[in-house]
Amino acid sequence: MIYIGVTGWGDHDSLYEAGVSSRDKLAVYAGHFPIVEVDSSFYAIQPRSNVEKWVNDTPESFRFVVKAYQGMTGHMREGNPFDSKEEMFNAFLESVKPYVTSNKLAMILFQMPPWFDCTKENVAYLRYSREKFRELPVALEFRNQSWFKPFFYDKTLTFMEQEKWIHGICDEPQAGEGSIPIVLHATDKRKTLIRFHGRNVHGWNKPGEGNWRAVRFLYRYNEKELLEWKERLEKLQKQTKDIYLLFNNNSGGDAVHNAKQLMSLLNIEYENLAPKQLDFFNEF
């Protein structure tokens, strides 16, 4: 199966009628897509009450890709509220239990920062992290090119296979050391993750000033660029059972458009989505 969705559900205005509250948006979202990335878990470990609500707001077949907390992936350099790595990982594991018990966890996403390069110390940290998650499905996405330089390329993929990491493949700008190429290699026979970050080369690397995050993912894929993925997906389907595709190019609201466009190009129609919300006056 190929599952297509977007990152987050709160900011995609084209999905929602005016007046839809933030509490109700996920239920509406689940009428359009079968998967979503939970990015709020990156900024703070979510209370179980939030997760239980999200699980209850979605149909039985719906799946979540849960982004790992920033303190666990090395994005938080100071101000970590936890006294130890052990305490932090345990708190995160406790928070994801409702996804697991409801069978709605697609995977946890470990997205590493651009400065996380290929060193012995960082390999050891990845081993530690993977061990903490035991049998849970966990995807790994790199943001530093060193992992896929010729000398480390095969070693990186072999390491991911041996340590049971799902490969987080990226479509992103090729903008130097803080970006990685498209690597069409599944490291898990059951699941592979692909995230589309756009191809805004000039907005990718953080400038000295300006609102960088507002432009980094400002990009709309054209039909030709999406059709390039048709052949790539056929190749990956020979290596892995299920492929999860998430569009993250939402600085200008393009993620939903591109996700639905790719569904159309691939002739995908999902069953068992949440019922579409009816307009209030159409109920009478």
C-alpha positions as CSV (number, residue, x, y, z in Angstrom):
1,M,0.0,0.0,0.0
2,I,1.0,3.6,-0.6
3,Y,-0.3,6.0,2.1
4,I,-0.3,9.7,1.4
5,G,-0.8,12.6,3.9
6,V,0.8,15.8,5.2
7,T,2.6,17.0,8.2
8,G,0.4,18.3,11.0
9,W,-3.4,19.0,10.6
10,G,-3.8,22.4,12.0
11,D,-2.5,24.8,9.3
12,H,-4.0,23.4,6.1
13,D,-6.7,26.0,5.6
14,S,-7.9,24.5,2.3
15,L,-9.3,21.5,4.2
16,Y,-11.6,23.3,6.6
17,E,-14.7,25.4,6.4
18,A,-14.7,28.7,8.2
19,G,-15.4,28.3,11.8
20,V,-14.1,24.8,12.3
21,S,-12.4,24.8,15.8
22,S,-8.9,23.5,16.2
23,R,-10.2,20.7,18.4
24,D,-12.3,19.4,15.4
25,K,-9.7,19.7,12.6
26,L,-8.2,16.2,12.9
27,A,-11.6,14.6,12.5
28,V,-12.1,16.6,9.3
29,Y,-8.6,15.9,8.1
30,A,-9.2,12.2,8.5
31,G,-11.9,12.4,5.9
32,H,-9.2,13.4,3.3
33,F,-6.1,11.4,4.2
34,P,-5.3,8.0,5.9
35,I,-2.1,9.2,7.7
36,V,-0.7,12.3,9.3
37,E,2.5,13.3,11.0
38,V,2.2,14.5,14.6
39,D,4.7,17.3,14.8
40,S,3.5,18.8,18.2
41,S,5.3,15.9,19.8
42,F,8.6,17.4,18.6
43,Y,8.1,20.6,20.6
44,A,6.7,18.9,23.7
45,I,6.0,15.4,24.9
46,Q,2.3,15.3,24.7
47,P,0.0,14.4,27.6
48,R,-1.8,11.1,27.1
49,S,-5.1,12.9,27.2
50,N,-4.2,14.6,23.9
51,V,-3.1,11.4,22.2
52,E,-6.2,9.6,23.4
53,K,-8.4,12.3,21.9
54,W,-6.6,12.1,18.5
55,V,-6.9,8.3,18.5
56,N,-10.6,8.6,19.2
57,D,-11.1,11.3,16.6
58,T,-9.9,9.1,13.7
59,P,-11.2,6.0,12.0
60,E,-9.9,2.5,12.8
61,S,-7.7,2.4,9.7
62,F,-6.0,5.8,10.3
63,R,-2.3,5.9,11.2
64,F,0.0,8.4,12.9
65,V,3.7,9.1,12.2
66,V,4.8,10.6,15.5
67,K,7.8,12.9,15.4
68,A,10.3,12.2,18.2
69,Y,10.8,14.9,20.9
70,Q,13.5,17.5,20.1
71,G,15.5,16.7,23.2
72,M,15.9,13.1,22.0
73,T,17.1,14.0,18.5
74,G,19.7,16.6,19.5
75,H,17.8,19.7,18.4
76,M,17.5,21.1,21.9
77,R,21.0,22.3,23.0
78,E,19.9,23.8,26.3
79,G,16.8,24.1,28.5
80,N,15.9,20.4,28.5
81,P,13.2,19.9,31.2
82,F,14.3,16.3,31.9
83,D,17.1,15.4,34.4
84,S,18.4,12.5,32.3
85,K,18.1,10.8,28.9
86,E,16.4,7.8,30.6
87,E,13.7,10.0,32.1
88,M,13.1,11.8,28.8
89,F,12.8,8.6,26.7
90,N,10.6,6.9,29.3
91,A,8.2,10.0,29.3
92,F,8.0,9.9,25.5
93,L,7.4,6.1,25.4
94,E,4.6,6.6,28.0
95,S,3.0,9.3,25.8
96,V,2.8,7.1,22.7
97,K,1.1,4.2,24.4
98,P,-2.4,5.1,23.1
99,Y,-1.2,5.0,19.5
100,V,0.2,1.5,20.2
101,T,-2.7,0.0,22.0
102,S,-5.1,1.3,19.4
103,N,-2.9,-0.1,16.6
104,K,-2.7,3.4,15.0
105,L,1.1,3.9,15.3
106,A,2.6,3.8,11.8
107,M,6.0,4.7,13.2
108,I,8.0,7.1,15.3
109,L,10.2,9.5,13.3
110,F,13.7,10.3,14.4
111,Q,14.7,13.3,12.4
112,M,18.3,14.3,13.1
113,P,19.5,17.9,12.9
114,P,21.9,19.1,10.1
115,W,24.9,19.1,12.5
116,F,24.4,15.4,13.4
117,D,27.2,14.0,11.2
118,C,28.6,10.5,10.7
119,T,30.8,9.9,13.7
120,K,31.4,7.0,16.1
121,E,29.7,9.0,18.9
122,N,26.6,9.7,16.9
123,V,26.4,6.1,15.7
124,A,26.6,5.0,19.4
125,Y,23.8,7.4,20.2
126,L,21.6,6.0,17.5
127,R,22.2,2.5,18.8
128,Y,21.1,3.7,22.3
129,S,18.0,5.4,20.9
130,R,16.9,2.4,18.9
131,E,17.4,0.1,21.9
132,K,15.1,2.3,24.0
133,F,12.2,1.8,21.5
134,R,12.5,-2.0,21.5
135,E,10.0,-3.5,19.1
136,L,8.3,-0.2,18.1
137,P,8.7,0.9,14.5
138,V,11.1,3.8,14.2
139,A,12.1,5.8,11.1
140,L,15.4,7.6,10.8
141,E,15.9,10.7,8.7
142,F,19.3,12.3,8.3
143,R,19.9,15.9,7.5
144,N,23.7,15.8,7.2
145,Q,25.2,14.7,3.9
146,S,28.1,12.9,5.5
147,W,26.0,9.8,6.1
148,F,25.6,9.3,2.3
149,K,29.0,10.3,1.1
150,P,30.6,7.4,-0.9
151,F,32.7,6.1,1.9
152,F,29.8,5.8,4.4
153,Y,26.9,5.2,1.9
154,D,26.7,1.4,2.1
155,K,27.8,1.3,5.8
156,T,24.9,3.7,6.7
157,L,22.3,1.6,5.0
158,T,23.7,-1.7,6.4
159,F,23.7,-0.1,9.9
160,M,20.0,0.9,9.5
161,E,19.1,-2.6,8.4
162,Q,20.9,-4.3,11.2
163,E,19.5,-1.9,13.9
164,K,16.0,-2.1,12.5
165,W,15.6,1.5,11.5
166,I,12.9,2.3,8.8
167,H,14.5,4.5,6.2
168,G,13.2,8.1,6.1
169,I,13.8,9.0,2.5
170,C,13.8,12.8,1.7
171,D,12.9,14.8,-1.4
172,E,14.6,18.1,-0.5
173,P,16.8,20.8,-2.0
174,Q,20.4,19.8,-2.7
175,A,21.9,22.7,-0.8
176,G,25.2,21.5,0.7
177,E,26.2,19.7,3.8
178,G,22.9,20.2,5.6
179,S,20.8,18.3,2.9
180,I,20.8,14.7,1.7
181,P,20.1,13.2,-1.7
182,I,17.2,10.9,-2.6
183,V,18.4,7.4,-1.6
184,L,16.0,4.8,-3.0
185,H,16.8,2.0,-0.6
186,A,14.3,0.4,1.8
187,T,16.0,-0.8,5.1
188,D,12.8,-2.4,6.4
189,K,10.7,-4.9,4.4
190,R,7.5,-3.8,6.0
191,K,7.6,0.0,6.0
192,T,9.4,2.9,4.3
193,L,8.8,6.6,4.9
194,I,9.2,9.4,2.3
195,R,9.0,13.1,3.2
196,F,8.6,15.9,0.7
197,H,10.2,19.1,1.9
198,G,10.1,21.0,-1.4
199,R,13.0,22.1,-3.5
200,N,13.5,25.7,-2.4
201,V,17.3,25.7,-2.7
202,H,17.7,29.4,-1.8
203,G,15.5,29.2,1.3
204,W,16.9,25.9,2.7
205,N,19.9,27.0,4.7
206,K,19.4,29.4,7.6
207,P,20.4,32.9,6.7
208,G,21.9,35.4,9.2
209,E,18.6,37.3,9.5
210,G,15.0,37.2,8.4
211,N,12.1,34.8,9.0
212,W,13.8,31.7,7.7
213,R,11.2,29.1,8.7
214,A,8.5,31.0,6.7
215,V,10.4,30.4,3.4
216,R,12.3,27.2,3.9
217,F,9.4,25.0,2.9
218,L,7.8,27.4,0.5
219,Y,7.5,25.3,-2.7
220,R,4.9,23.7,-4.9
221,Y,5.9,20.6,-6.8
222,N,4.8,20.6,-10.4
223,E,3.3,17.6,-12.2
224,K,6.6,16.6,-13.8
225,E,8.3,16.5,-10.5
226,L,5.6,14.4,-8.9
227,L,5.6,12.0,-11.9
228,E,9.3,11.4,-11.3
229,W,8.2,9.6,-8.2
230,K,5.9,7.2,-10.0
231,E,8.9,5.2,-11.2
232,R,10.7,5.6,-7.9
233,L,7.8,4.2,-6.0
234,E,7.6,1.2,-8.3
235,K,11.2,0.5,-7.5
236,L,10.6,0.8,-3.7
237,Q,7.5,-1.4,-3.8
238,K,9.8,-4.3,-4.8
239,Q,11.7,-3.7,-1.6
240,T,9.1,-2.9,1.0
241,K,5.4,-3.7,1.7
242,D,4.0,-0.3,2.8
243,I,5.2,3.2,1.8
244,Y,4.1,6.3,3.8
245,L,4.5,9.6,1.9
246,L,4.2,12.9,3.8
247,F,4.2,16.4,2.3
248,N,6.0,19.0,4.4
249,N,6.1,21.9,1.9
250,N,3.5,24.0,3.7
251,S,5.0,27.4,4.2
252,G,2.6,28.6,1.4
253,G,-0.2,26.0,1.9
254,D,1.1,23.7,-0.9
255,A,1.3,20.4,1.0
256,V,-2.4,19.5,0.7
257,H,-2.6,20.4,-3.0
258,N,0.5,18.3,-3.8
259,A,-0.7,15.4,-1.7
260,K,-4.0,15.3,-3.5
261,Q,-2.3,15.8,-6.8
262,L,-0.1,12.8,-6.3
263,M,-3.0,10.7,-5.2
264,S,-4.7,11.6,-8.5
265,L,-1.6,10.9,-10.6
266,L,-1.2,7.4,-8.9
267,N,-5.0,6.7,-9.2
268,I,-5.3,6.2,-5.5
269,E,-8.7,6.4,-3.8
270,Y,-8.7,5.5,-0.1
271,E,-11.6,3.6,1.5
272,N,-12.6,3.8,5.2
273,L,-11.7,7.4,5.6
274,A,-13.7,9.4,8.2
275,P,-17.1,10.6,6.9
276,K,-16.9,14.1,5.2
277,Q,-18.4,16.8,7.4
278,L,-21.7,18.0,6.0
279,D,-22.5,21.7,5.8
280,F,-24.8,22.6,8.7
281,F,-27.7,23.7,6.5
282,N,-27.4,20.5,4.3
283,E,-28.4,18.4,7.3
284,F,-32.0,19.6,7.1
